[in-house]
Amino acid sequence: DTFNNPQENRFVYQPKILSLFKTRELLVFRGKRKVYLSTFKRNYTMMEKDQERFLPLAKEFIEFVNESVTPFHAVAAARSKLEKAGFQYLKEKEEWNLKPNGKYFFTRNQSTIAAFALGGKFEAGNGFNLAGAHTDSPNLQVKPNSQVTSEGYNQLSVQCYGGGLWTTWLDRDLGMAGRVIVQQNDSYEGKLFRIDKPILRIPTLAVHLDRDSSSKMEINKQDHLVPVLSTKVKSELDKTINHENTLKSILAKELKVSEDAVKDYEVHLYDTHKSTIGGLYDEFIFSARLDNLLMSFSTLTALIRASSDDSKLANEKNVLGVVLFDHEEVGSDSAQGAGGPIMNEMFNRINQSPSLVERSIRKSFLVSADMAHAVHPNYAAKHEKGHKPQLHHGTVIKTNANQRYASNAETTFLLREIAQKNGIPIQEFVVRNDVLCGSTIGPILASSVGIRTVDIGNPQLSMHSIRETCATSDVTHSVELLSHYFSQFTVLDESLTID
């Protein structure tokens, strides 16, 4: 192989390298002799086959994440996918009439969504094969009294939501999206909005005014993360905007209602730069909100796939379900977060028999799906030597002895066994002893519900940046793993004895 000895051989390629692969014009120079690089052609043929397998789901995810600029929009996108797959909407305020083989979903606060399919052989007291993820990501959110003027600029004051890498929000083309409570005659409704244009920007300070910033940038989150909306002189010329409450006027104009009809709002900022596939071989996804919309997409897609086979669903004893929670990035303690009562209420309402709920939980299992840290080529020392997840190498099982992840020998065995039986790659991650370990919804639900749990996630770089990176192939890996989990777990679990 020509690449096995890079010191002996040097190679040159042109900018349009993919087209050159196809025409075999790429050359290796060995001394003065030109050699066609047939290895490249063989590898490119393999890459084309990989693209045929991996790119369709990667592109489907990109459509999903580009729609899902806030948790509200993520739930709306998830709801659309479920309705197209035949899932029926349930209202939490009403009685549920559930039937075997039925497929259902409900939402809470427009920012959390739960979907489930009842097996044809399900009886009260049977188990639930569940997967959980979250719809929220670190972002900047507009304060209630947000209007600020400074040095001739109109600005909006924002709050930092979660633990973002806030320097990555500087010099970005920021749009606004969220939810507005709108009055319609004598009724009120929560309506989503999205201003998909670079309406805001947080400019950095020129290096000439802070020479240390080129090597070490420090920002004060209160003083330095205030987006610019307009210049004061320009806005005064605009007679269509109410300058006493600019944001309210903008929202009313966007929703085509009067300003009096705008009663309240939650406004999130987001990068208007769309997610995309990149890299020399179209192997990367460059995107905002990979953490954790990729695992939200994977769990949801897997549930839809697993429940689409009517004959398999008819023979299923358990409930197959997914819950996408809000507020994971800030601790999950809310009515719509994993620390709230949603999952316990699901067990109660679906079982319809309080005396059998505890038995049902003992038979149940949760895959907590949240993105994992891939080893960084420039910071490899930050990873534990034996646990360095890589892109393209499959979904990661996450373990922590201090219960920052909920995985244990029983739960990791069950998921790993499904992966091995179906030829799906799996990796392992343990944080270094000298590094604080993050956490997920896994330990929260394991302790509050009492459900067996394994923590997993796809590997990614730049977690909590405004722009993150993962592999196209790992979208397929996670969807296939979770699809087989939903369809095969019940039988496998019956073969295992623990207590």
C-alpha positions as CSV (number, residue, x, y, z in Angstrom):
1,D,0.0,0.0,0.0
2,T,1.5,3.3,-1.1
3,F,0.5,5.1,2.2
4,N,2.2,2.6,4.5
5,N,5.5,4.4,4.0
6,P,4.9,8.1,3.9
7,Q,8.5,9.0,4.2
8,E,9.5,7.1,1.1
9,N,6.5,8.3,-1.0
10,R,5.1,11.8,-1.3
11,F,1.8,12.4,-3.0
12,V,0.2,15.5,-4.6
13,Y,-3.5,16.1,-5.2
14,Q,-5.5,18.8,-6.9
15,P,-8.4,20.7,-5.3
16,K,-11.1,18.7,-7.1
17,I,-9.8,15.5,-5.6
18,L,-13.0,13.5,-5.7
19,S,-13.5,13.9,-9.4
20,L,-9.8,13.1,-9.9
21,F,-10.3,9.8,-8.1
22,K,-13.0,8.9,-10.6
23,T,-10.8,9.6,-13.6
24,R,-7.6,8.1,-12.1
25,E,-5.7,11.3,-12.7
26,L,-4.2,11.4,-9.2
27,L,-0.5,10.6,-9.2
28,V,2.2,9.6,-6.8
29,F,5.7,10.8,-7.4
30,R,8.3,8.2,-6.5
31,G,11.6,9.8,-7.5
32,K,11.1,11.0,-11.1
33,R,8.7,8.2,-11.9
34,K,4.9,8.9,-12.0
35,V,2.7,6.1,-10.7
36,Y,-1.1,6.0,-10.8
37,L,-2.4,5.5,-7.3
38,S,-4.7,2.5,-7.8
39,T,-5.1,2.2,-4.1
40,F,-6.9,5.5,-4.1
41,K,-9.3,4.2,-6.7
42,R,-10.0,1.1,-4.7
43,N,-10.5,3.1,-1.5
44,Y,-12.7,5.6,-3.4
45,T,-14.9,2.8,-4.6
46,M,-15.3,1.7,-1.0
47,M,-16.1,5.3,0.0
48,E,-18.8,5.5,-2.6
49,K,-20.4,2.4,-1.2
50,D,-20.2,3.9,2.3
51,Q,-21.7,7.1,1.1
52,E,-24.6,5.1,-0.4
53,R,-25.2,3.5,3.0
54,F,-24.5,6.4,5.4
55,L,-25.4,9.7,3.6
56,P,-29.2,9.2,3.4
57,L,-29.7,9.2,7.1
58,A,-27.1,11.9,7.7
59,K,-29.0,14.1,5.3
60,E,-32.3,13.3,6.9
61,F,-30.8,14.3,10.3
62,I,-29.5,17.6,8.8
63,E,-33.0,18.4,7.7
64,F,-34.2,17.6,11.2
65,V,-31.6,19.7,13.1
66,N,-31.9,22.6,10.7
67,E,-35.6,22.7,11.6
68,S,-35.0,22.3,15.3
69,V,-33.5,25.6,16.3
70,T,-35.1,25.6,19.7
71,P,-36.6,22.8,21.9
72,F,-40.0,24.0,20.8
73,H,-39.1,23.6,17.1
74,A,-37.4,20.2,17.9
75,V,-40.7,18.9,19.3
76,A,-42.6,20.3,16.3
77,A,-40.2,18.5,14.0
78,A,-40.4,15.3,16.0
79,R,-44.2,15.5,16.1
80,S,-44.3,15.8,12.3
81,K,-42.2,12.7,11.9
82,L,-44.4,10.7,14.3
83,E,-47.6,11.8,12.6
84,K,-46.3,10.8,9.2
85,A,-45.5,7.4,10.7
86,G,-49.0,6.9,11.9
87,F,-48.6,7.8,15.6
88,Q,-51.7,9.3,17.3
89,Y,-51.6,12.5,19.4
90,L,-52.8,12.2,23.0
91,K,-53.7,15.1,25.2
92,E,-52.4,14.8,28.8
93,K,-55.5,16.6,30.1
94,E,-57.8,13.9,28.7
95,E,-58.5,10.2,29.2
96,W,-56.4,7.8,27.1
97,N,-58.0,5.0,25.3
98,L,-55.0,2.8,24.4
99,K,-55.2,-0.4,22.3
100,P,-52.7,-3.2,21.6
101,N,-50.6,-2.4,18.5
102,G,-51.5,1.3,18.9
103,K,-48.8,4.0,18.4
104,Y,-49.2,7.2,20.4
105,F,-47.4,10.4,21.5
106,F,-48.0,13.4,23.8
107,T,-46.2,16.7,24.4
108,R,-45.6,18.8,27.5
109,N,-44.8,22.5,27.4
110,Q,-44.3,22.2,23.6
111,S,-40.6,21.4,24.5
112,T,-40.8,17.7,25.6
113,I,-42.3,14.9,23.6
114,A,-43.0,11.2,24.5
115,A,-43.9,8.5,21.9
116,F,-44.7,4.9,22.4
117,A,-46.0,1.8,20.7
118,L,-48.0,-0.9,22.5
119,G,-47.0,-4.4,21.7
120,G,-49.8,-6.6,20.5
121,K,-49.2,-9.0,23.4
122,F,-48.8,-6.2,26.0
123,E,-50.5,-6.7,29.3
124,A,-50.5,-4.5,32.4
125,G,-47.3,-5.3,34.4
126,N,-45.2,-6.0,31.3
127,G,-42.0,-4.1,30.7
128,F,-41.1,-1.0,28.7
129,N,-38.2,-0.8,26.3
130,L,-37.4,2.9,26.5
131,A,-34.9,5.3,25.1
132,G,-34.4,8.9,26.4
133,A,-32.6,12.0,25.1
134,H,-33.1,15.7,25.3
135,T,-34.2,18.6,23.1
136,D,-32.3,21.5,24.6
137,S,-28.7,22.7,23.9
138,P,-26.7,25.6,25.4
139,N,-27.8,28.9,23.9
140,L,-28.5,32.5,24.6
141,Q,-32.0,33.5,25.7
142,V,-33.5,37.0,25.7
143,K,-34.3,38.5,29.1
144,P,-37.8,39.8,29.9
145,N,-36.7,43.4,30.0
146,S,-34.1,43.1,27.2
147,Q,-33.8,46.5,25.5
148,V,-30.4,48.1,26.0
149,T,-28.8,51.1,24.4
150,S,-25.0,51.7,24.5
151,E,-22.8,54.1,22.5
152,G,-25.3,54.6,19.7
153,Y,-26.2,50.9,19.4
154,N,-29.5,49.1,20.2
155,Q,-28.9,45.8,21.9
156,L,-30.8,42.9,23.5
157,S,-29.8,41.7,26.9
158,V,-29.5,37.9,27.1
159,Q,-29.1,35.0,29.6
160,C,-26.7,32.2,29.2
161,Y,-28.5,28.9,29.2
162,G,-26.4,25.9,30.1
163,G,-22.6,25.5,29.9
164,G,-21.9,26.8,26.4
165,L,-18.5,27.6,24.9
166,W,-19.5,31.2,24.8
167,T,-16.5,32.5,22.9
168,T,-17.8,30.5,19.9
169,W,-20.9,32.7,19.8
170,L,-18.9,35.8,18.9
171,D,-19.0,37.1,15.4
172,R,-21.8,34.7,14.4
173,D,-24.8,35.5,12.3
174,L,-27.6,35.1,14.9
175,G,-31.3,34.6,14.3
176,M,-34.1,34.5,16.8
177,A,-36.7,31.8,17.4
178,G,-39.0,30.6,20.2
179,R,-42.5,30.7,21.5
180,V,-45.0,33.6,21.9
181,I,-48.2,33.6,23.9
182,V,-50.7,35.2,21.5
183,Q,-54.2,36.4,22.2
184,Q,-56.9,35.5,19.7
185,N,-60.2,37.1,20.7
186,D,-61.0,35.5,24.1
187,S,-58.5,32.7,23.9
188,Y,-54.7,32.4,24.1
189,E,-52.3,30.1,22.2
190,G,-48.6,29.3,22.3
191,K,-47.3,30.0,18.7
192,L,-43.8,29.3,17.4
193,F,-41.8,31.8,15.5
194,R,-38.5,31.9,13.7
195,I,-36.7,34.9,12.2
196,D,-34.2,33.0,10.0
197,K,-31.9,35.9,9.1
198,P,-28.8,37.4,10.8
199,I,-30.7,39.9,12.9
200,L,-28.2,39.9,15.7
201,R,-24.4,39.8,16.2
202,I,-22.0,39.8,19.1
203,P,-18.8,41.5,17.8
204,T,-15.4,40.7,19.2
205,L,-13.0,43.3,20.4
206,A,-10.3,44.0,17.9
207,V,-6.9,42.5,18.8
208,H,-5.3,45.9,18.5
209,L,-7.3,46.9,21.6
210,D,-6.5,43.8,23.6
211,R,-3.2,42.2,22.6
212,D,-3.6,39.3,24.9
213,S,-6.8,38.2,23.2
214,S,-5.0,36.5,20.4
215,S,-3.6,33.9,22.8
216,K,-6.1,34.0,25.7
217,M,-9.6,35.3,25.3
218,E,-11.6,36.0,28.4
219,I,-15.2,37.3,28.3
220,N,-17.5,38.6,31.0
221,K,-20.8,36.9,30.3
222,Q,-22.8,39.9,31.6
223,D,-20.9,42.6,29.9
224,H,-19.5,41.1,26.7
225,L,-22.3,38.8,25.5
226,V,-24.8,41.5,24.6
227,P,-25.9,41.2,20.9
228,V,-26.2,44.2,18.6
229,L,-29.6,44.6,17.0
230,S,-29.1,48.0,15.2
231,T,-27.7,51.4,15.4
232,K,-29.8,54.0,17.2
233,V,-29.7,56.5,14.4
234,K,-30.9,54.0,11.8
235,S,-33.7,52.7,14.0
236,E,-35.1,56.2,14.7
237,L,-35.7,56.5,10.9
238,D,-37.9,53.4,11.0
239,K,-41.5,54.4,11.8
240,T,-42.9,50.9,11.6
241,I,-41.2,49.8,14.9
242,N,-42.3,50.7,18.4
243,H,-39.0,51.8,19.8
244,E,-40.2,51.6,23.4
245,N,-40.5,47.9,23.1
246,T,-38.6,46.9,19.9
247,L,-38.6,43.1,20.5
248,K,-42.4,43.0,21.1
249,S,-42.9,45.0,17.9
250,I,-40.6,42.7,16.0
251,L,-42.5,39.6,17.2
252,A,-45.9,41.1,16.4
253,K,-44.8,41.9,12.9
254,E,-43.4,38.4,12.4
255,L,-46.6,36.7,13.6
256,K,-48.8,39.3,11.8
257,V,-50.7,40.2,15.0
258,S,-51.1,43.5,16.9
259,E,-48.6,44.3,19.7
260,D,-51.4,44.1,22.2
261,A,-51.9,40.4,21.2
262,V,-48.4,39.5,22.2
263,K,-48.7,38.6,25.8
264,D,-45.4,36.9,26.6
265,Y,-42.5,35.2,24.9
266,E,-39.5,33.0,25.2
267,V,-36.8,34.0,22.6
268,H,-33.7,32.0,21.9
269,L,-30.8,33.0,19.7
270,Y,-29.3,30.5,17.2
271,D,-26.7,30.4,14.5
272,T,-28.3,31.0,11.1
273,H,-25.5,29.1,9.4
274,K,-27.1,25.8,8.3
275,S,-25.8,22.4,9.3
276,T,-23.9,20.7,6.5
277,I,-21.9,17.6,5.4
278,G,-18.2,18.3,5.0
279,G,-14.6,17.0,5.0
280,L,-12.6,15.6,2.1
281,Y,-14.8,12.5,1.8
282,D,-18.1,13.9,3.0
283,E,-17.6,12.1,6.2
284,F,-18.3,14.8,8.8
285,I,-21.4,16.7,9.9
286,F,-20.7,20.3,10.9
287,S,-23.7,21.5,12.9
288,A,-25.1,23.3,15.9
289,R,-27.0,21.3,18.6
290,L,-25.5,17.9,17.8
291,D,-25.7,17.6,21.6
292,N,-28.3,16.3,21.8
293,L,-30.5,16.5,18.7
294,L,-28.5,13.8,17.1
295,M,-29.5,11.3,19.7
296,S,-33.0,12.7,19.8
297,F,-33.2,12.0,16.0
298,S,-31.6,8.5,16.4
299,T,-34.0,7.4,19.2
300,L,-37.0,8.7,17.4
301,T,-36.1,7.2,14.0
302,A,-35.3,3.9,15.6
303,L,-38.7,3.8,17.3
304,I,-40.5,4.6,14.1
305,R,-38.5,1.8,12.3
306,A,-39.1,-0.8,15.0
307,S,-42.8,-0.1,15.2
308,S,-43.4,0.0,11.5
309,D,-43.3,-3.9,11.1
310,D,-46.9,-4.8,12.0
311,S,-46.2,-8.5,12.4
312,K,-43.3,-7.9,14.8
313,L,-45.2,-5.3,16.8
314,A,-48.2,-7.8,17.1
315,N,-45.8,-10.3,18.8
316,E,-44.2,-7.8,21.1
317,K,-45.0,-8.2,24.8
318,N,-43.5,-4.8,25.9
319,V,-44.1,-1.2,25.3
320,L,-41.6,0.5,23.0
321,G,-41.0,4.1,23.8
322,V,-39.0,7.3,23.5
323,V,-39.0,10.4,25.7
324,L,-37.2,13.6,24.6
325,F,-36.9,15.8,27.6
326,D,-36.3,19.5,28.0
327,H,-33.9,21.2,30.4
328,E,-31.1,18.5,30.6
329,E,-28.5,21.2,30.1
330,V,-29.5,23.0,33.3
331,G,-30.1,20.0,35.6
332,S,-33.5,18.5,34.4
333,D,-35.4,19.8,37.4
334,S,-38.6,21.0,35.8
335,A,-42.1,19.7,35.0
336,Q,-40.9,18.8,31.5
337,G,-37.4,17.7,32.5
338,A,-36.1,14.2,33.3
339,G,-36.2,15.2,37.0
340,G,-40.0,15.8,36.7
341,P,-42.8,13.2,36.9
342,I,-43.2,12.4,33.2
343,M,-41.8,8.9,33.1
344,N,-43.5,7.8,36.3
345,E,-46.8,9.1,34.9
346,M,-46.2,7.2,31.7
347,F,-45.9,4.0,33.6
348,N,-49.1,4.7,35.6
349,R,-51.2,5.8,32.6
350,I,-50.2,3.0,30.3
351,N,-50.4,0.2,32.9
352,Q,-53.8,1.5,34.1
353,S,-53.3,-0.6,37.3
354,P,-51.3,1.0,40.2
355,S,-50.6,-2.3,41.7
356,L,-48.7,-3.5,38.6
357,V,-46.6,-0.4,38.0
358,E,-43.7,-1.5,40.2
359,R,-43.6,-4.9,38.6
360,S,-43.6,-3.2,35.2
361,I,-40.7,-1.0,36.1
362,R,-38.7,-4.0,37.3
363,K,-39.1,-5.5,33.8
364,S,-38.2,-2.3,32.0
365,F,-35.0,-0.8,30.6
366,L,-33.8,2.6,29.6
367,V,-31.2,3.6,27.1
368,S,-30.1,7.1,28.1
369,A,-28.8,8.5,24.8
370,D,-26.6,11.6,25.0
371,M,-23.6,12.5,22.9
372,A,-20.1,11.4,23.9
373,H,-16.6,12.9,23.7
374,A,-14.5,11.7,20.8
375,V,-10.8,11.9,21.2
376,H,-9.4,15.2,19.9
377,P,-6.3,15.0,17.7
378,N,-4.8,18.1,19.2
379,Y,-5.7,17.3,22.9
380,A,-5.4,13.5,23.0
381,A,-4.0,13.6,26.6
382,K,-7.4,14.8,27.8
383,H,-8.7,11.2,27.3
384,E,-8.1,8.1,29.4
385,K,-5.6,6.0,27.4
386,G,-7.8,2.9,27.1
387,H,-11.0,4.8,26.4
388,K,-10.6,7.1,23.4
389,P,-13.8,7.0,21.3
390,Q,-13.2,7.8,17.6
391,L,-15.5,9.0,14.8
392,H,-16.8,6.3,12.5
393,H,-16.2,3.6,15.2
394,G,-19.7,3.4,16.5
395,T,-21.9,4.5,19.4
396,V,-20.1,4.8,22.8
397,I,-21.1,3.1,26.1
398,K,-20.3,5.5,28.9
399,T,-19.4,4.2,32.4
400,N,-18.5,6.0,35.6
401,A,-17.9,4.3,39.0
402,N,-19.3,7.4,40.8
403,Q,-22.6,7.0,39.1
404,R,-22.3,10.1,36.9
405,Y,-23.5,7.6,34.2
406,A,-26.0,4.9,35.1
407,S,-24.3,2.0,33.2
408,N,-23.4,-1.2,35.1
409,A,-22.4,-4.7,34.1
410,E,-26.0,-5.9,33.5
411,T,-27.1,-3.0,31.4
412,T,-23.9,-2.7,29.3
413,F,-24.0,-6.5,28.7
414,L,-27.5,-6.3,27.4
415,L,-26.8,-3.5,24.9
416,R,-23.4,-4.8,23.9
417,E,-24.9,-8.2,23.2
418,I,-27.5,-6.7,20.8
419,A,-24.7,-4.8,19.1
420,Q,-22.6,-7.8,18.6
421,K,-25.4,-10.0,17.4
422,N,-26.1,-7.5,14.7
423,G,-22.6,-6.5,13.7
424,I,-22.8,-3.0,15.0
425,P,-19.6,-1.3,16.3
426,I,-19.5,-0.2,19.9
427,Q,-16.9,1.8,21.8
428,E,-16.3,2.5,25.5
429,F,-15.7,5.7,27.4
430,V,-14.5,6.4,30.9
431,V,-13.3,9.8,32.0
432,R,-9.8,10.3,33.4
433,N,-9.5,10.2,37.2
434,D,-8.2,13.8,37.2
435,V,-11.1,15.2,35.2
436,L,-14.6,16.0,36.4
437,C,-17.2,13.8,34.7
438,G,-20.3,15.2,33.2
439,S,-23.7,13.5,33.6
440,T,-26.9,12.8,31.8
441,I,-30.6,12.0,32.3
442,G,-29.5,8.4,33.0
443,P,-28.7,8.6,36.7
444,I,-31.7,11.0,37.3
445,L,-34.2,8.5,35.9
446,A,-32.5,5.4,37.3
447,S,-32.7,6.9,40.8
448,S,-36.2,8.5,40.6
449,V,-38.0,5.8,38.6
450,G,-35.8,2.7,39.6
451,I,-35.4,1.6,36.0
452,R,-32.3,-0.3,34.8
453,T,-30.3,2.1,32.6
454,V,-27.3,2.2,30.3
455,D,-25.7,5.5,29.1
456,I,-24.7,5.7,25.5
457,G,-24.0,8.4,22.9
458,N,-22.4,9.0,19.5
459,P,-18.8,10.5,19.5
460,Q,-18.4,14.1,18.7
461,L,-15.9,16.9,18.8
462,S,-16.4,20.5,20.1
463,M,-19.3,19.6,22.4
464,H,-21.2,22.8,23.6
465,S,-19.6,24.9,20.9
466,I,-22.1,26.8,18.6
467,R,-20.7,24.6,15.8
468,E,-19.9,20.9,16.6
469,T,-18.6,17.9,14.6
470,C,-19.5,14.3,14.3
471,A,-19.3,11.5,11.6
472,T,-21.9,10.8,9.0
473,S,-21.5,7.0,9.5
474,D,-22.3,7.1,13.2
475,V,-25.8,8.4,12.6
476,T,-26.6,5.1,10.9
477,H,-24.7,3.2,13.6
478,S,-26.8,4.6,16.4
479,V,-30.1,4.3,14.5
480,E,-29.4,0.6,13.7
481,L,-28.3,-0.1,17.3
482,L,-31.4,1.4,18.8
483,S,-33.7,-0.2,16.2
484,H,-32.4,-3.6,17.1
485,Y,-32.6,-2.7,20.8
486,F,-36.4,-2.0,20.5
487,S,-37.1,-5.1,18.5
488,Q,-34.8,-7.6,20.2
489,F,-34.5,-6.6,23.9
490,T,-37.6,-8.3,25.2
491,V,-36.5,-11.8,24.2
492,L,-32.8,-11.2,25.3
493,D,-33.8,-9.9,28.7
494,E,-35.9,-13.0,29.4
495,S,-32.7,-15.1,29.1
496,L,-30.8,-13.1,31.8
497,T,-31.1,-13.8,35.5
498,I,-29.8,-11.3,38.0
499,D,-32.2,-11.1,41.0
